[in-house]
Amino acid sequence: MRNLMMMSSIFLQAILLVAFVGWLLNWVLLPTKVYRDSWRPSLSSTNFNSAYFEGQGTNLLLFSFPVMFMAGLGCVYLHFHTNKLEKKEKAFSSSSSKRFTTFTTSTTPFCSLSISLSITGVELAFLTMFVALLVWSLANYLHRSFGHSHKLKHGIKPWQVKFRIVALMLGYVGNICWAFLFFPVARGSSLLPLIGLNSESSIKYHIWLGHISNTLFTLHGIGYIVYWAMTNKLSEMLEWSRTWVSNVAGEIALVMALAMWATSFAPIRRRMFEVFYYAHHLYVLFIFFYVLHVGVDFMCTVLPGIFLFLIDRYLRFLQSQRKARLVSARLLPCGSVELNFSKCQGLQYSPTSIMFINVPTISKLQWHPFTVISNSNLEPDELSLVVKCLGSWSQKLSQQISTSADHRLEVSVEGPYGPVSSHFLRHEALVLISGGSGITPFISIIREIIFQSSSNPNSQIPSQILLICAFKNSADLAMLDLLLPAGGTPHPIPDLNLQIEAYITREIEPPAAARIRTKRFNPTRSDLPIASNLGPNPWLWLGAIVVSSFSIFVVLLAVLTRLYIYPIDRNARDGSFHYSFFVLFDVFLACTSVLTVSSAVFILRKKQRGSGGEGGRVKSLEMEMEVVSPSPPRPAGSFVGGEVESVPARQVAEATKVHYGRRPDLEGILLGCQASEVGVMACGPRSLRHEVARICSSGPAQNLHFESISFNW
């Protein structure tokens, strides 16, 4: 059976690889004469293509179908892969003879540039291929088009024709970026986990693609305006052609893109997040006018990313309609807040996951991501996350929790989202380096290790765990109090060989007593435990949605085109349908297919959860006033605010050493690690992550395997 599963996994990987290579090959051939003079004419001239798809069948087949096929088959692969990992982890927990390697990409820095930017081998490979694709496409488009530039219109000079060609081809190359733009932001898509990514770690690729595409589209738009001005044809800016692309739609799309682009740069995004957030919702109008401008042929080349994003966005919308059951909150002296939600026991998630939350009393539109610090196995009925109160939204949240008189707070959630597997368990030793609130993902990692070790004493976990955390003020030491669940652990923590080195950089002596306040909430019957959108086996159900919705879209498009559009268009002399009609027709069918199938599956799974009792009864909670809990552990068993009574808390306190008035010597610590395989994970300010990356990519650090965790985009 094991060999059969392995063969099936290899077979699925091979099919996915062939589909991916074939899809990339289509992009490579798209700008060439072979595609224009041979492939496209032969495929477009078939009666089936013209009668059932009005010519767009070629791009549907070559560019849309391969990606949707990979997305559907990838869900099947991830379902079996996830189950296999769970079985491996169980076997792994009962055997200490060897370690296993999970399905992840290498995160060891391939190189460290002068700006200390670490690039992994996988990132470098994809970046090189993508840049090569853009250069190849632009060169072929220009070479092919300049060969026909001798066909001049009256009054237009040759250099003006070439200027127009360059502007047009920049738009064509921009479409390539758009074909990839939405993949990184489809949080629940199967494509990201297939290459070892998650939504947060891939946001940077969305940013890069956005900058490149906006640059190309801006040059494309300005180039055409300059061309029209040079040839005295500025009136064409107001043209919405019946038989060709709409210039007006392109100009509106460009204005929307510039508004999103201008507000997405780091200085504006970080200082005025709400401006960036609301401006980015213009993407709906941009997509609409963009597809009206490029037409159905080019729309089919970028359709997969938009289609998968639409599925993911609608499923997230459905989940957000459920009000989450908030059980309690802990207000830390450092200004952070731990929110504890009730969750269904069937909801599984990996360490370093994130969850988006919305508080309607603060803003009905704003959603903010926060790190999940709980462990789905160690805390089967509860999900916890930490909010660092820095911006106006988080400060209002802290104020509402502190001043809530009725002990109720309405919260909606999306997620959680995270990696497929806990790959950090494979290392012989583990070094976790954090700065400030960057400690939060490491809390979930330590809790996972606690669960693995307590569930089976013979489990194979890193033999040495070193947590290095740097804080500005001693009040931030309260974050260490979150290393253990609020309700404690059922058993003493086994010998983890855990060492915690905390550095307080702006204070030189221990502070006065600090207190942590706990506030409990009284949920209503409409508040439900957090549950997976699609329940058990979510990958299979997501695959069913992807395959079914795209199949319905294609079938509806073919049937309606054959029975309604084709007979009318064939008998008309100049075509009876407006050029934009075909775009609107495709958009309507795609949205209808996604919304119908996703709603049906969501309702079906919701009924199954209800009949299975997954929701559970609302637990009766007494409305308690603020409860004071002990402050964070101090070195040598000294605690401010009283002794820690639980054995696990005492174990963590004894493992903690606090250093005042200095920073950690990261180079000395890392290069001093003697284990043959050391996993190094860094989370915090960019300067910290880059410094760790530089050390791990240096010559002496052959045993260090670096991974950067960043939530600042």
N, C-alpha and C positions, 0 to 999 in steps of 0.2 A: 504493500500500500504506500509506504514511504517513497519507494522508487517511482511509483506511478504518479504521485503528487509532484515529485521533483521533475519528472519528464513533462508533465502538464505545465508546470511553471516555466520551464525552459522553452516549451513550444509557444506559450503565450508571449513570452518575451521576444522570441524570434519574429512572431507575426507583428507585434507592435513595432519592432525595429524596422522591419521591411516597410510597413506603412509610413513610418516617420521618414525614412530615407526617400521613399517614393514621393512623399509630399514635398520634401525639400528639393528633390530633383525637378518637380514641376515648377517651383519658383526659379530654379536656376535656368530652366529652358524658356520660361515665360518671355523674357525680353529678346530672345534670339530669333533669327530668320526661320529656323527649323520649326519653331512653334507657330510663328505667324503664317508661313507659307505652306506648311505640311500638316502639322497636327491639327491646328484649329480649323482650317478649311475642311479637312476630311471628317472631323467629328461634327462640325456645325452643319454640314450639308446633308446629314442623314435625315430622313423623313421623320424618324422618331423624335429627334432633337427639336426640329422645327414645329412639329405638330403637338408635342406634349410640353415643351419647355420654352418655345419661342426663342431658341438660340442660347439661352442661359444654361442649358443642360451641360455644356462643355465645362464651364467653370464650376458648376455644382459637382460634377464627377471628379474633376482633377484637384480642386482646392477645398471644397466643403466636405465631401464624403470621407476622405482619408482622416481628417481630424475628428469628425463625429464618430467614425469607426474606432479610432484610438481611444476616444473618451468613453465609449460604451464598453469596449473590450477591456480597457484599463480598469473600469469598475469591477469587472469580474476577476481580473488578476489581483487587485487590491483586496477583494473579499477573501480569496484563498490565501493570499500572502499574509493578511492580518491573522487569519486563523492559524496559519502555520507558525507565525511568530509567537502567538499565545501558547501553542503546544511546545515550541522550542524553549520558551521562557520557563514553562513548567519543568521540562526536562533539564533545562539549564539550572533551575533552582535545586534540583535533586541530585545534581552531579557537579563535582568540583574538578573534574578531570580536564576540562577544556572550556574555552570560551567560544562564542559564536559571533559571527558578523552579521548584523542586520542589514536591511535593504536601505542603505544610505549612500550619499555621495561623499567623496573625500573632502574634508574641510581643512586639511593641512595647507598653510599658505604656500602657493606655488612660487610666488615671488613677493618681495616687499619693495614698493616703489619709493621714490624720494619723499613723497608725501605720506609715507607709512601706510599706504592703502594695501591691504592684503587681498590677493586674488587667488582663489583656489584653482586647481587644474581644470575642473569642470566649467567654472565661470570663464576662465581664459579660453577654453575650447569653444564654448558657445559664442563668446564675444568676437573671437577671431572669425568664426564662420559667418556671423551676422554682418560684421563690417565688410567681409569679402563679398557677401551676397549683395549688399547695397552698392558697393563699388562696381561689381560685375554688372549689375542691372543697369546702373546709370550709364556705364560705358557702352553697353550693347544698345540701349535705347538711343543714345546720341549717335552712335555709329550707323545704326539702321536708319534713323530719321534724317541725318545729314545727307544720306545718299539720295533722298528725294527732295532736298531743299532747292533744287534747280527749277522745280515747278512753281514759278512765281506768279502771284496774283498781280493785277495791274496796279502800279504805283508803289509796290512794296519792294524794298531793297533786299539783296541776299542776306546781309548781316542782320536785318530786322527779322527775317524768317528764322534764322538760326537762333536769334534771341528768344523768339517765341517758342521754338522747339525746346530750348534749355529750360524755360519756365514750365512747359508742359511735362517734360520728363522728370523734373524735380517733384512734381505732384505725383507722378507714377511711382517714384521711389518712396515717397511718403506713404503711399498705400501699403507698401510692404511692412513698414513699421506698424501701421494700423492693424494689419493682420495678426500681429503678435501682442498688441497693446493690452487687450482685455484678459489674456490668459493669467497674468499675475494677480489680478484683482478678483478673479472668480474663486472665492475662498474655499468653497466646498468641492471644487472640480477635481476630477481624478488625474488630470494631466500634471499638476504640480507634484503630488506624491510620487508619481512614476519616475521622476528624475530627482527625488530626494529633497524637494522643497516644500515649504508651507507658505501660507499667504503673507505672513509678516516678513519672512526672510526674502520674499520675492518682490516686495513693494519697490525696492530700489530699481528693479528691471523695468517696472511700469514707469518710474520717474525718468529713467534714461530714455526709454522709448518715447515718452511724451515730449521730452526736450528735442529729440532728433526729429520726430514727426512734425512738431510745431515749427521748428526751424525750416524744414523743407516746405511745409504748406505756406508759411509766411513768404518765403522766397518765391514760391509758385504764384501766390496771389499778387504780390507786389510786381513780379515780372510781367504778369498779364496786364496789370494796370498801366505800367510803363509802356508796354507794347501798344496798347490801345491809344495811349496819349501820343506816341510817336507816329502812329498811322492815322490819327484823327478819327478814331473809332470808339471814343469814350462812351458813346451811346450804347455800346454792347454790354456795358456794366449792368444795364437795366433789362437785359434780355432774359426771358424765360421761354426758351424754344419749345415748340410742340414736338419737334422731331429729333432733338438732340439735347445735350446736357443743359441744365439751367445755370447761368452765370450768377443770377441773383441768389440762388440757394447756396452756391459756393461762397459768395461774399458773406452771407449771414453766418454760415458755418465757420468761416475764418474769424469773424468778430467774436463768436462764442468761444472759439479756441484761444484767441488772444486774451480774453477775459480770464479763462481758467489758467492759462499759462502764466500771466502776469502775477496772479495771486498765489501761485504754487511755489515760488522761490522761497528758500529757507527763511530769510529775514521777515517776510510777510506771513508765511505759514506758521512760524513759531510765535511771533509777537501778536498777530491778529488771526488766530486760528479760525474764528467764526467767519471772517471774511473769506478765507480760503475754502472753508467747508461749504458755505452757501454758494459761492461762485462755482465750485466744482459740480454742483447739481445742474449746471447748464449743459452737462454732457448729454442729457436727454435731447435737448434741442439741437446740439451739435450733431449727434448721430443722425437725427431725422433729416436735417438739411444736408449733411454730408452724403448720405446715400441718395438723396434726390439729385445731388450734383454729379456724382460719379456714375449713376445709372446701375441697372441690374447686373451687368456683366462684372464690373468691379466690385459691386456689393457682394456677389457670390464668393469672391476671393477672400473677403474679410468677414464673411458671415459666421464661420465657426466660433470665433472669439466672442462676437456679440451674442450669438445664440446660447453659448454656454454661460456667459455672464448673465443673460436674462433668466435662465433657469435658476442659477445660484441666487440672484437678487430676489426673485419671486419667492423662493423657498425661505429665504431669510425674512422676507416680509411676513410670510405666514407664521413663522416662529415668533416674530416680534409681537403678534397680536395676543399672545398668551402673557398674562401678568405673572411674573416670577414670585415665588414665595420667599420673601426675605425673613430670616429667622432672627438674626442678631447682627450687631456691629460692634467692633472694638475700635475705640478712638485712641490712637497712640500719641505720646507726648511730642513726637516729631512732626505731627500734623497729618500723618497717614491714617487711613481708615481701612479696616478689614471688614468686608461684607460677607456674611455667611448665609447662603441660600440653601433651601431644601432641594434635593435632586432625586430623581428616580434611580434605583439601584442598577438598572440596566444601562445607564449612561456611562460609557467608558471614554476616557481621554488620556492623553500622554502628558508627562511633565513638560513644562515650558509652554503649555497651551495658553491662549488668550481668549477673552470673551468680551463682546461689545455690550454695553449697557446704556439704557435710555431712562431718564427720570422725567416724566411729562410735566411735573410741577416746576422743573427748571427750564426745560426746553423740549417740545414735542418732536423736534426735528434732529437734534444733535445726538449722535451715537459716539461713544468713546471706548477705545479698547484698553483693557487692563489685564494684568497677568493673573492667571489662576494659580494659586499656591497650594491648593488641596490635592489630595491623591484619591483617585476614584476607587481604589481598593482599600486603602487605609481608612477612608471616610466614605463609606458606601451610600450614606444618606445625606451628605452635605457637600456643597461646593463653595469654596472660599476664594475671594480675590482681594487684591490690595489696590487702593486708590491713593496716589500721592497728591496731596492738595497743593497744587502749584498755580493752576489757572483759575479763572473766574468760575467756570462750571464746577470744578471739583471743590472749590471753597464753598460754593452755595450748597453742594451736597453735604459737606461736613457740617455746615450750619443747620441744615434741615434735620440731620440726624441728631444733633445735639439738642435742638430746641423742640423736637417733635413731642407734642403733648398727648396725642392719641396713640402713640407707639405704632404708627402705620406709615409705610412709604411705598408708593406705587412704582414698580420697576419692571421694565421689559428688557429682555436679553436676546442676543444672537450668538450662537456658538454652543460650546467652545470649539476653537480651531487650534490644531497643533500638529506636530509630526506624527507619522504613522507608528514609529517604534521608539523605544528608549535605548538609543544606540550608545549612550554614555556608559552603560553597564559593561561594555566589552573591554574597557581599559583596565590595565593592571592597577593604575593609580589615577586619581582624579583631582585636579586643582581647579577650584572655582574662584574667579577673581571678579569682584564687583566694586562699583563706585556708587554711593548713594542708594537710590531706589533700585539700582540694577541688581540688588540682592534677591529681588522677588522671584525670578525664574529659578534661582538656585534653591529656594525654599521648597519648591515642588520636587526638585531633583533629590534633595536630601530626604524628603518624605517618602519618595519612591524607594530609595535605598533602605530606609527604615522598614518599609513594608516587605521588601524582598528578603531582608535578613530576619525579620520577626516571623514571617510566614513559614520559613524553612531555615533552620540553623545551618544547613549545608549549602545554602544558596551561594552562588559564585558572584560576588560583587567586587568592586574595586577594593583592593587590600588596604589602601590608604586614601583618605579623603581630607583634603586641605581646603578650607574656606577662608579666603583672604578678602575682607571687606573694609573699605575705606569710607569713613563718614566725616562730614564737616564738624558736626556738633555731637556731644554725648547723648543728646535726646534721641538721635537716630539709632542708638543701641537698642531701642525698643523693638526695632525690626527683628532682632534676634529672638525675641519672645515668640515670633511667629513660626519658628522652625518646627515647633510641635503644634498639633491641632488644638483648638480652643478647648475641646473636651478631653484632651490628653490622649495617650495611647493605651490600649488595653493591657499591654505587657511591658516590662522593662525592655529598653533597647539593648539588643545584643552588642557585643564588642565590635563597633564599626571602625575603630581606629580613626575616629573623627577628631580633627584639630581645627579650631576656629581662631584666626588671628584678626582682631578688629583694631583698626587704626583711626584715632580721632585727630584730625589734622589741625583743628583750630582751637583746641583747648589743651591745657597742660596738666589738669588735675581732675579727679572724679567730680561729678556734679552733685547737687543736692538731690533729695529723694524725688523720684518721678513716679507718676501713677498712670495706669492704663484703665480707661473707663469702658465698661461693657454695657451696651444697651440692647435690650431684647424687644422684638416687635410682635405684634398680635396680628397675624395675617387673616385675611378674609377668605371665605370659601371660594371666591373667584381666583384667588392666587394659587397657582399650580406649581408643583415641583418642576425644576428644569429637566427637560427630556430631549432626547434626540429628535430632530425633525421627522425622521423616517423610521424611528424605532430600531429594533434589532436588525442586523444585516443591512445597514444603511447603504453600503456600496452597491449591493445587488439592486436595491430599490432605486438608487440614483441612476444606475445603468439602465434600468427599465424606463425611467423618465427620459433620459437622453435619447435612447434608441427609439422609443415610441413617439416622442414629440417630433423628432426629426423625420421619422418615417411618415407620420401623418402629414407633416408639412409638405414633403415631396409628393406624396400621393394626391393630396388636395390640389397642389400646384399643377400636377400632370393632368388630373381629371378635369378641373375647371378650365385649364388652358385648352384642352382638346375639345371639350363640349361647348365652350362659350367663346373664348378669345380667338382661337385659331380659325374657326369658320368665318367670323366677322372680319378679322384682319386679312385673311387670304383673299376675300372678295372685294376688299376696299382698294381703291387705286393708290392712295398715298398713306394708307394705314388709318384705321378708325380710332385708334387709341392714342391718347397723349403719352409722350415719352415717360413722363413722371408717373403715369398710371401703373406701369409695370412695377415700379419701385414700391408704391403704396400698396399694391396688391400683394407683393411678397412680404412686406412688413406686416400687413394685416394677418396673413396666413401663419407667419412665424409666431407672432404674439398669441394668436388664437390657439395654436397647437401647444405652445409652452404652458399657457395659463390653464388650459383645459386638462392636460395630462397631469401637471404638477398638482393642481387642486384636487383631482380625483385620487391620486396616490396619497396626498397629505390627509384627506378626509378618511380614506380607508385605513391608514395607519393610526390615525387618531382614534377611530372607533375600536380598533384592535387593542390599542393601549388602554382605552376605557374599560373594555370588557375584561381585560386581563388584570384590572385593578392597579395599573401602573401609577395612576394619579394618586391613589390613596386618600385617606381622610385627612382633613386639616387637623394637625396636632393642636391640642388645646394648650395654649401657652399663657401663663400668668403674666399680667402686665407688671413687670418689675421696674423699679427705679434703677438708676445707674448703679452698676456694681463695680467695685474696685478690685482689680486683679493685680497680682504681683508685678513688679517692674522687671525689666529684662535681666538676664543673668550677669553677674559680675565675676571677675577672675578670683580664683582660689576659694570659691564657695561663698563669697561675700555678696549679699544682695541688699539693694536699697529698697526699702518698703517691706521687708519681712523675709523669712526663710521660704524657699521653694519646697513645697511638701512632696510633690510627686517624684518618684525615682527617675523617670525619663528626663524631667526638667533639671534635676540635680546632675544627671550625667552630662547634659548639654552644658550646664554651667561650669562643670569641672573641666570640660574640653575647651573653654573659652579663655583667651588671654587678650586683654585690652592694652593698647599702646597709645599714649597721649603725646600730642605735639610732634608727630612725625609721620612720614609716609612709608609705605612698604617698599623694600628693596626688591622689586619684581625680578630684576635680572639675576640677582644672587639667589633668590628663592627658586626660580624656575630652572636655572642651570645647575642647581644643587640637587635636583630630583634624580634619584638613582635608579628608579624603576625602568624596565626596558621599554614599556609602553605607557606614556603618561598623557591622559586627555586633559587639555587646558581649555577652559571655557571662560570667556570674558564678557561682561555685560556692564554697561555704564557709559560715561562720557566717551566721545569719539577719541580723544587723546589717549585715554586709558586703553581702549581696544586696539588702537594702532601701535601703542608701545608694546603691548603683549604680543601682537602679531609680528612686530619687528624682532623681538627676542626669539619667538618660536621659529622664525624663518632663518635665523642666523646659523652659521656653520656648526657650532658645538651642540646645538639643540636637535640632534637627530632623533631623540626619543620622544619629542613633544609633538602632539597632534592638536592643532589649534582650531577652535570654533568660536566665532563671534556671534553674540546674540544682541540684536539691536531693535528697539521699538521706536527709535527716533527717525522719522522720515519726513 
